[in-house]
């Protein structure tokens, strides 16, 4: 121990942030016998994934479906009525239970792995030393450091965030369910909350600054989602920009007026700004560690998640795209593998699914039809609709379909896109097909439980297969006709 580190708590790895990337990295390193510390600025573990983002919004989706009774009405033609109208406490009850339970699960996992946890704001003193603020300031020395501080909602000028104007974090602190809601930002978060609140009989206006919603989706799938949102009463305003918002009063009641760039405005009881997030690096004093920030306050890393400073790594939302809980977990594990030379989880899968927890859900893996066309691939498309299979009929899935894209030349499955009930679960079979470069024959030869929603894969595959047979029949028929015509001519 040299003089510079004497008296400090020393660790093989110091992880800043306890979200999906940080927690999985800490556990992975501790499992291999390294001494690990986690620094968390909030009073609870889990980061945005547990406390304000992934798990809360997905729980609210299920709550909205239950409290609205929409599925039961379709299934049994019976309207289940609650003894009273659900309020915000009812709406948030399950979400708070899930969050509390997951926080405790994380605490116990870190305790079991003998990971030391420090609550307080962490900031660099130099490339190896981190000061943890709080009631009693402490300095930690990390031989390796992983930055996994996540992201925070962007707050543009002109938007005074308060009780009626919320972001994707503070929307979870509502004390009432609004009768009308204006959502700015038609990305994943905006679309999810739009369908959730619409299911709770809230009049939703969804504002998108671009022409298309969720442009990374297959356009047919995105179009189906838009159609369903409009059917549920959601008003979608495309190519519309909001410059500012004000809280005003009329007839003794408060409301929010969102001012459009074209001079118009939108009025609603509550306003949710859900357009963009920035890397949570502001308080880290990254310059002291020799780190420079990229756009949106993120950190740049190489394929091993190493930053420009060799012993400092970063993972999760703080490095930007794809900013998913699923990929963040593996990024944390991969970073630990490379920093300690473990050779177990050496890379994040090149193919990973996207899941959007709207009502109904959307999920995808692989090429979209538009991408396949741009690449000049000769492809075929097969579709299967929930309403056409027994399991879909049983669960009352009136909407939704699975779309499979296959290379005509070698029959390889290029992409799977699903819009409908349990899409985020169903996509994983498609992920195996795309990642392992499986052919259409693999789908046709697979036996699924019956009845299940996985039958959608077979129906889509058979549509492609029978379409190919029809194409061949059409190709053969003219040749036979030509042959007969030539024979007739010769006979004459």
TAGIPE-V863033 format. One record per pair of residues at least 24 apart in sequence whose ideal C-beta (glycine too) atoms are under 8 Angstrom apart, sorted by the first residue. I is the first residue (numbers start at 1). GAP is how many residues later the second one is. D is the distance in whole Angstrom. If there is no record, write none. Layout:
BEGIN
I;GAP;D
I;GAP;D
END
This chain:
BEGIN
5;136;5
8;121;7
8;131;5
8;132;7
8;133;5
9;28;7
9;107;8
9;129;7
9;130;8
9;131;5
9;132;7
10;25;8
10;130;8
10;131;5
10;133;8
11;24;5
11;25;6
11;26;5
11;105;8
11;129;6
11;130;7
11;131;5
11;132;7
12;24;7
12;130;8
12;131;5
12;132;6
12;328;8
13;24;7
13;129;6
13;130;7
13;131;5
13;132;7
13;133;7
13;323;7
13;326;7
14;24;8
14;25;7
14;116;6
14;126;5
14;127;8
14;128;3
14;130;8
14;131;5
14;132;8
15;24;7
15;130;8
15;131;5
15;133;6
16;106;5
16;114;7
16;129;7
16;130;7
16;131;5
16;132;6
16;133;6
16;268;7
17;30;6
17;130;7
17;131;4
17;132;4
17;133;6
17;263;8
17;299;7
17;301;8
18;27;4
18;28;6
18;29;6
18;88;7
18;92;8
18;99;7
18;130;8
19;27;6
19;28;2
19;29;6
19;30;5
19;31;7
19;129;6
19;131;5
19;297;6
19;298;8
19;309;7
20;27;7
20;29;5
20;34;8
20;296;6
20;305;5
20;306;8
20;308;4
20;309;5
20;312;7
21;125;8
21;127;4
21;129;8
21;294;4
21;295;3
21;296;8
21;307;4
21;308;7
21;310;6
21;311;4
22;25;7
22;124;7
22;126;3
22;127;8
22;293;8
22;294;7
22;310;6
23;24;8
23;83;6
23;86;7
23;87;7
23;309;8
24;304;8
24;305;4
24;306;8
24;308;4
24;309;5
25;121;5
25;123;7
25;290;7
25;307;3
25;308;6
25;310;6
25;311;5
26;84;7
26;87;7
26;89;5
26;306;8
27;82;6
27;83;7
27;86;5
27;88;7
28;304;7
28;305;5
28;308;5
28;309;8
28;317;7
29;307;5
29;311;7
30;83;4
30;84;6
30;85;5
31;82;6
32;304;8
32;308;7
32;310;6
34;306;7
36;77;8
36;79;5
36;80;7
37;78;7
37;79;5
37;80;7
37;81;6
37;103;6
37;105;7
38;72;6
38;77;6
38;78;7
38;79;5
38;80;7
39;79;5
39;81;7
39;83;4
39;91;7
39;93;5
39;101;7
40;77;7
40;78;7
40;79;6
40;80;8
41;78;8
41;79;7
41;80;5
41;81;7
41;108;8
41;242;8
42;77;8
43;76;6
44;59;5
45;58;6
45;61;4
45;62;6
45;65;7
45;72;7
46;53;8
46;56;6
46;57;5
46;60;6
47;101;8
47;103;5
47;269;8
48;102;5
48;103;7
48;104;8
48;121;8
48;269;7
49;101;8
49;276;5
49;279;7
50;49;6
50;52;5
50;53;6
50;56;7
51;48;6
51;52;8
52;116;7
52;117;4
52;120;6
53;115;7
53;272;8
54;271;5
55;40;8
55;43;6
55;44;6
55;47;6
56;39;5
56;42;8
56;43;6
56;116;6
57;111;8
57;132;7
57;135;6
57;136;7
57;139;7
57;300;7
58;299;5
59;35;5
59;36;4
59;39;5
59;40;8
60;31;7
60;32;8
60;35;6
60;136;5
61;131;7
61;134;8
61;135;5
61;296;5
61;297;8
61;298;6
62;32;7
63;28;6
63;30;8
63;31;5
63;32;7
64;27;8
64;132;5
64;133;8
64;135;4
64;136;5
64;295;7
65;134;6
65;294;7
67;24;7
67;133;7
68;131;5
68;132;6
68;133;7
70;129;7
71;324;8
71;325;6
74;322;4
74;324;6
75;320;8
75;321;4
86;91;7
86;114;8
87;89;7
87;90;7
88;86;5
88;87;5
88;88;5
88;89;6
91;86;6
91;109;7
92;80;7
92;82;8
95;77;7
121;162;6
122;162;7
123;160;6
123;161;6
123;162;4
123;165;8
124;160;6
124;161;5
124;162;7
124;164;4
124;165;4
125;160;8
125;163;6
126;162;6
126;163;7
127;161;8
127;162;5
127;163;6
127;182;6
127;184;7
127;185;7
128;183;7
143;168;7
144;167;5
144;168;8
144;169;7
144;195;5
144;196;7
145;144;8
145;166;7
145;167;5
145;168;7
146;166;8
146;167;5
146;168;7
146;169;6
146;186;7
146;189;6
146;190;7
146;193;8
147;134;8
147;137;7
147;152;6
147;160;8
147;165;7
147;166;7
147;167;4
147;168;8
147;171;6
148;166;7
148;167;5
148;168;5
148;170;7
148;180;8
148;184;6
149;130;7
149;131;4
149;132;6
149;135;7
149;167;8
149;169;5
150;130;5
150;166;6
150;167;5
150;168;6
151;126;4
151;127;6
151;128;6
151;129;6
151;166;4
151;167;7
151;172;7
152;125;6
152;126;6
152;128;5
153;120;7
153;121;7
153;123;8
153;124;6
154;119;8
154;121;7
154;122;4
154;123;6
154;124;6
155;118;8
156;117;8
156;119;8
158;85;6
158;86;4
158;87;7
159;85;7
159;86;5
159;114;6
160;85;7
160;86;8
160;87;7
161;112;7
162;85;7
164;83;5
164;90;6
164;91;8
164;92;5
164;105;7
164;106;5
164;107;6
165;80;6
165;82;7
165;91;6
165;105;8
165;106;5
165;108;7
166;104;7
166;105;7
166;106;5
166;107;7
167;105;7
167;106;5
167;107;7
168;25;8
168;104;7
168;106;5
171;101;6
174;96;7
177;25;7
178;24;6
178;90;7
178;91;4
178;92;4
179;24;7
179;90;5
180;24;8
180;25;8
180;87;8
180;88;4
180;89;5
180;90;7
181;24;7
181;87;6
181;88;7
181;89;5
181;90;7
181;91;6
182;25;7
182;74;7
182;76;5
182;84;5
182;85;8
182;86;4
182;88;8
182;89;5
182;90;7
183;24;7
183;89;5
183;91;6
184;58;5
184;74;7
184;87;7
184;88;7
184;89;5
184;90;7
184;91;6
185;88;7
185;89;4
185;90;3
185;91;7
186;24;8
186;27;5
186;28;7
186;50;7
187;27;7
187;87;7
187;88;7
188;26;7
188;168;5
189;85;4
190;82;8
190;84;4
190;85;7
191;34;7
191;38;7
191;165;7
191;167;5
192;164;7
192;165;5
192;166;5
193;79;6
193;81;7
194;35;6
194;40;5
194;164;8
195;34;6
195;37;7
195;39;7
195;163;4
195;164;4
196;163;7
198;31;7
198;34;5
198;35;6
198;36;5
198;161;8
199;33;7
199;160;6
203;30;7
203;32;8
203;65;8
204;29;7
204;30;5
204;31;7
205;29;8
205;30;5
205;32;7
205;61;6
205;63;6
206;28;6
206;29;7
206;30;5
206;31;7
207;30;5
207;33;5
207;35;6
207;51;7
207;59;7
208;28;7
208;29;7
208;30;5
208;31;7
208;32;7
209;30;7
209;31;7
209;32;5
209;66;7
210;28;7
210;29;7
211;27;5
211;28;5
212;26;8
213;25;8
214;142;7
214;148;8
216;138;7
216;152;8
217;145;7
217;147;6
217;151;7
217;200;7
218;146;7
218;150;4
218;151;6
218;152;7
218;185;7
218;197;7
218;199;5
219;149;7
219;150;7
219;151;6
220;149;7
220;183;7
220;197;8
221;141;6
221;143;7
221;182;7
221;196;5
221;197;8
221;198;5
224;175;8
224;176;8
224;177;7
224;195;5
225;133;6
225;137;6
225;194;6
228;132;7
228;171;6
229;129;8
232;127;8
237;29;8
242;24;8
245;26;6
245;28;8
277;40;7
277;46;7
279;38;7
279;39;5
279;40;8
279;41;7
280;37;7
280;38;6
281;37;6
294;26;8
295;25;8
296;24;7
303;44;7
304;30;7
304;31;7
304;34;4
304;35;8
305;26;6
305;29;6
305;30;4
305;33;7
306;29;8
306;32;7
306;33;8
311;28;7
313;25;8
313;26;6
322;30;7
322;32;8
324;28;7
324;30;7
326;26;7
326;27;8
326;29;8
327;25;6
349;86;7
350;85;8
351;80;6
351;83;5
351;84;4
352;79;8
353;71;8
353;74;5
353;75;7
353;77;8
353;78;5
355;68;7
355;69;4
355;72;7
356;68;8
357;67;7
360;37;8
360;39;6
360;40;5
360;59;6
360;60;5
360;61;6
360;63;7
361;57;8
361;58;8
361;59;7
361;60;7
361;61;7
361;62;4
361;63;5
362;56;7
362;57;5
362;61;6
363;54;8
363;55;5
363;60;4
363;61;5
363;63;7
363;64;4
364;51;7
364;52;7
364;53;5
364;54;7
364;63;7
365;50;7
365;51;5
365;62;6
365;65;5
365;66;5
365;69;5
365;70;8
366;39;7
366;47;7
366;48;5
366;49;3
366;50;6
366;64;7
366;68;4
367;38;6
367;47;4
367;48;4
368;37;8
368;47;6
368;49;7
369;34;8
369;36;6
369;46;8
371;44;8
372;33;6
372;42;6
372;43;7
377;30;6
377;37;7
378;29;7
378;30;5
378;31;6
379;26;5
379;27;6
379;28;6
379;29;6
379;35;6
380;25;8
380;26;5
380;28;5
380;84;5
380;87;6
380;88;7
381;24;6
381;25;8
381;83;7
382;24;7
382;77;8
382;78;4
382;79;6
382;80;7
382;81;4
382;82;4
382;85;8
383;77;6
383;80;6
384;71;8
384;72;4
384;73;7
384;74;8
384;75;3
384;76;4
384;79;7
385;74;8
386;34;5
386;35;7
386;67;7
386;70;7
388;71;7
389;62;7
389;64;7
389;66;5
389;67;6
389;70;6
390;60;8
390;61;4
390;65;8
391;60;4
391;61;5
391;62;5
391;64;7
392;29;8
392;61;7
394;57;7
395;26;6
395;58;8
397;24;5
397;56;8
401;55;8
402;24;7
402;54;4
402;55;7
402;57;8
402;58;5
403;57;7
404;26;8
404;39;8
404;53;7
404;56;4
404;57;7
404;60;7
406;34;5
406;58;6
408;60;8
410;29;7
411;28;4
411;29;4
411;30;7
412;25;6
412;26;7
412;27;6
413;24;8
413;25;6
413;26;7
413;27;7
413;29;8
413;30;7
416;41;8
418;38;8
421;32;7
422;31;6
426;27;6
426;28;7
426;30;7
429;25;6
429;28;6
430;27;7
440;24;6
440;25;6
END
